[in-house]
């Protein structure tokens, strides 16, 4: 009776190990399952992490189709326009330009 019980436990452990190995290999090497695992990981992170306060250092400036038609090309957006946009923002708010934006490179 004891030998039968040991064989059942050993079989159960073997099945659990085989299922774990199969799941691990499947989520890494089967593209469809890997994509699902990435989505599940994103949901786990979003659901389990505490909410973070919004940063006041981030501003979203939407450039509309009307704005883009003013330039001779669509992409990239004119840097002089972006510089003027930032200057206008800094003048209208108490924000100051970060010192790290000053660069000698012509990029």
C-alpha positions as CSV (number, residue, x, y, z in Angstrom):
1,X,0.0,0.0,0.0
2,X,2.8,2.4,0.8
3,X,4.6,1.7,-2.5
4,X,1.4,2.6,-4.4
5,X,1.1,5.9,-2.5
6,X,4.7,6.7,-3.3
7,X,4.2,5.9,-7.0
8,X,1.1,8.2,-7.1
9,X,3.0,11.1,-5.5
10,X,5.9,10.5,-7.9
11,X,3.5,10.5,-10.9
12,X,1.8,13.7,-9.7
13,X,5.2,15.4,-9.3
14,X,6.2,14.2,-12.8
15,X,3.0,15.5,-14.3
16,X,3.4,18.9,-12.6
17,X,7.0,19.2,-13.8
18,X,6.1,18.2,-17.3
19,X,3.2,20.7,-17.4
20,X,5.4,23.5,-16.0
21,X,8.1,22.8,-18.6
22,X,5.6,22.7,-21.5
23,X,4.0,26.0,-20.4
24,X,7.4,27.7,-20.0
25,X,8.6,26.5,-23.4
26,X,5.3,27.3,-25.1
27,X,5.1,30.9,-23.8
28,X,8.7,31.6,-24.9
29,X,8.8,29.9,-28.3
30,X,5.2,29.8,-29.7
31,X,4.6,33.3,-31.1
32,X,0.9,33.4,-30.4
33,X,1.3,32.3,-26.8
34,X,4.3,34.6,-26.3
35,X,2.1,37.5,-27.4
36,X,-0.6,36.5,-24.9
37,X,1.9,36.2,-22.1
38,X,3.1,39.8,-22.9
39,X,-0.5,41.1,-22.7
40,X,-1.0,39.2,-19.5
41,X,2.2,40.6,-18.0
42,X,1.1,44.1,-18.9
43,X,-2.3,43.6,-17.2
44,X,-0.6,42.1,-14.1
45,X,1.7,45.1,-13.9
46,X,-1.1,47.6,-14.4
47,X,-3.4,46.0,-11.9
48,X,-0.9,45.2,-9.1
49,X,1.2,48.4,-9.1
50,X,0.1,51.4,-7.1
51,X,-1.0,54.4,-9.2
52,X,1.8,57.0,-9.7
53,X,1.2,60.7,-9.6
54,X,1.2,62.5,-12.9
55,X,4.4,64.4,-13.7
56,X,4.2,68.1,-14.1
57,X,7.3,68.0,-16.3
58,X,5.5,66.4,-19.2
59,X,3.4,68.5,-21.7
60,X,1.6,67.0,-24.7
61,X,1.5,69.3,-27.7
62,X,-0.7,68.0,-30.5
63,X,0.3,69.1,-34.0
64,X,-2.8,69.1,-36.2
65,X,-3.2,68.6,-39.9
66,X,-3.8,72.4,-40.2
67,X,-0.4,73.1,-38.6
68,X,1.4,70.6,-40.8
69,X,0.0,72.2,-44.0
70,X,1.9,75.4,-43.1
71,X,5.2,73.7,-43.8
72,X,6.8,72.8,-47.1
73,X,7.2,69.2,-45.8
74,X,5.3,67.0,-43.4
75,X,8.1,65.2,-41.6
76,X,10.1,65.9,-39.6
77,X,8.3,68.8,-38.0
78,X,10.2,72.1,-38.5
79,X,12.6,72.6,-35.6
80,X,12.3,76.3,-35.6
81,X,8.5,75.9,-35.2
82,X,9.1,73.5,-32.2
83,X,11.6,75.9,-30.7
84,X,9.1,78.8,-31.0
85,X,6.4,76.5,-29.5
86,X,8.6,75.8,-26.5
87,X,9.5,79.4,-26.1
88,X,5.8,80.4,-26.1
89,X,5.1,77.7,-23.5
90,X,7.9,78.8,-21.2
91,X,6.8,82.5,-21.5
92,X,3.2,81.7,-20.6
93,X,4.0,79.4,-17.7
94,X,6.4,79.6,-14.8
95,X,8.3,76.7,-16.3
96,X,11.9,77.3,-17.3
97,X,13.8,75.5,-20.1
98,X,16.0,72.7,-18.8
99,X,19.7,73.5,-18.9
100,X,20.4,70.2,-20.6
101,X,18.7,71.3,-23.8
102,X,21.6,73.7,-24.6
103,X,23.9,71.9,-27.0
104,X,26.6,72.9,-29.4
105,X,25.8,70.1,-31.9
106,X,24.0,71.1,-35.1
107,X,21.4,68.3,-34.8
